[in-house]
Amino acid sequence: MDFSYTALEQLQRQHPAWRLLKSSHAPLVVGFLHRAFIEQNNRMLAESALAERLEDELYRLRQTLGETTFPRRAIEYLDDWTLPERAWLRKFYREDSDEPYFDLTPATEKAIAWIASLAERSFVGTESRLLTVFDLLRQINSGAESNPSERLEDLKQRKREIEREIERAEHGEIQLLDATAIKDRFQQLVQVSRELLADFREVEHNFRKLERRFRETVARGKRTKKEVLDVSLGRHDEIAESDQGRSFGAFWDFLMAEGRTDEFEELLDRILALPAIQEMKPDERTREMHYEWAEAGEHAQRTVRQLSNQLRRFLDDRAQMENRRIMELLQSVERSALALRDSPPGAKDPVAEIESTRAEINLPMERPLYAVPKTPVMRPVVLESGHEEVDISRLYSQATIDPSELSKHVNGLLETRTQVTLGEVCKLRPLKQGLAELLAYLQLAAETFDSAIDLDNPETVTWLGTGRRGEAVLRSARVPRVIFVR
């Protein structure tokens, strides 16, 4: 990550988590969303249910802090939290319901998790983390070792260690963990289980971003049906074959393996029955953590299936539109043919025209021969000082274009909308330097911003310039339609 001032300043303006921490309503938003979604592991809530909970929360706060506290209705706050400049909640519709639903965004969950980490802990375990690091190092080294002899030696070493442990157990020598070590490992277990639930929202968010990018690619470009299908299949392969997709698939296969749930429940019951764990008074949800994982994983699977269905319908609609256009062209040809059958054209009414009746042939020997360019002769001339009076005011009237100021203007517009055209940019901030500033915008579109250029629909950009006599003159330029995209 880039920790320069510019990058952090842009992150402060654009990232929803940072905006949430800066908000004056942060205590209300963080507390309510934590209780509504994270505490109960709700992946989505209907608008009516969530608004009712928030209305109760606002009523309690008004009873304590005064009637003027949070004066708006609950549904207005929920809609405000879903705006692009907030992006703390995601509002969407399910296929089986006409009522809108809400879910947390990954940025909001990160902000809530960071706030939760600020609380003081009476016990901070470090041994289990160190052992986990060493265990991960061994797994990486063993899994990446391609030399068969080295791999065999590692397996033999592990076999000898297991045999020594078996031998000590047969003699009654069993090394047990003390209460501190048990608490340390259990605390890490609970933390990892909670972080895993938070990761599922980010996985779903990334899947939705990939699908949205594909829609934008198809909607902007003029592609054939074959190209659209190639991109579609490629994007879904990209989801499945990405590091995130493979990791999620491996997790799901491991969790859903036969007997894995029974084994997990048995181990968890034994651990929760230990006196050291009971002293910690663990949350009741700990006993159901594997069910919450399965529910969150199934929700992610349903999201992927839903995105696939939506994408298929999107492609079917485009194919239907193309087929309708083809049928319209065929019917137009049929109507023209029927009209010509009833009244065939005469000699003066040609049906078709061609530009020329003969081919133009250029023979190689008709081309001119190569001519060596003349080399200019440079004669040394002694410069003499002159006394000619020259108007040098033009040297001081030159203007420079600052691309950073133009970039700030475009970024400011993209904070409140997903895309903006060059014509809208110049309309909201008229060109001061004329054609030079317009060319600077075009250079930013090509090199700095994500942009699309529509050559078929040009637009006209106007500005006020200065004539030869110093009078104001309205100038204009016709340029391709440039769209800046966030």
FENFENFEN-V904972 format. One record per backbone hydrogen bond with DSSP energy under -1.0 kcal/mol. NH is the residue of the N-H (numbers start at 1). CO is the residue of the C=O. Records with the same first field share a line. If there is no record, write none. Layout:
NH->CO + CO
This chain:
8->4
9->5
10->6
11->7
12->8
13->9
14->10
15->11
19->15
20->16
21->17
22->18
26->23
29->25
30->26
31->27
32->28
33->29
34->30
35->31
36->32
37->33
39->34
42->37
45->102
47->100
50->46
51->47
52->48
53->49
54->50
55->51
56->52
57->53
58->54
59->55
60->56
61->57
62->58
63->59
64->60
65->61
66->62
69->66
77->73
78->74
79->75
80->76
81->77
83->80
86->83
87->83
88->81
89->81
90->103
92->101
97->94
101->92
102->45
103->90
105->88
109->105
110->106
111->107
112->108
113->109
114->110
115->111
116->112
117->113
118->115
119->116
130->126
131->127
132->128
133->129
134->130
135->131
136->132
137->133
138->134
139->135
140->136
141->137
142->138
143->139
144->140
151->147
152->148
153->149
154->150
155->151
156->152
157->153
158->154
159->155
160->156
161->157
162->158
163->159
164->160
165->161
166->162
167->163
168->164
169->165
170->166
171->167
172->169
173->168
174->172
182->178
183->179
184->180
185->181
186->182
187->183
188->184
189->185
190->186
191->187
192->188
193->189
194->190
195->191
196->192
197->193
198->194
199->195
200->196
202->198
203->199
204->200
205->201
206->202
207->203
208->204
209->205
210->206
211->207
212->208
213->209
214->210
215->211
216->212
217->213
218->214
219->215
220->216
221->217
223->221
228->224
229->225
230->226
231->227
232->228
233->229
234->230
235->231
236->232
237->233
238->234
239->235
240->236
241->237
246->242
247->243
248->244
249->245
250->246
251->247
252->248
253->249
254->250
255->251
256->252
260->257
263->259
264->260
265->261
266->262
267->263
268->264
269->265
270->266
271->267
272->268
273->269
274->271
278->274
279->275
286->283
287->284
288->285
289->286
292->288
293->289
294->290
295->291
296->292
297->293
298->294
299->295
300->296
301->297
302->298
303->299
304->300
305->301
306->302
307->303
308->304
309->305
310->306
311->307
312->308
313->309
314->310
315->311
316->312
317->313
318->314
319->315
320->316
321->317
322->318
323->319
324->320
325->321
326->322
327->323
328->324
329->325
330->326
331->327
332->328
333->329
334->330
335->331
336->332
337->333
338->334
339->335
340->336
341->337
342->338
343->339
366->363
367->364
406->402
407->403
408->404
409->405
410->406
411->407
412->408
413->409
414->410
420->484
422->482
425->421
426->422
427->423
428->424
429->425
436->433
438->434
439->435
440->436
441->437
442->438
443->439
444->440
445->441
446->442
447->443
448->444
449->444
452->483
454->481
459->479
461->477
463->475
465->473
467->471
470->467
473->465
475->463
477->461
479->459
481->454
483->452
484->420
485->450
486->418
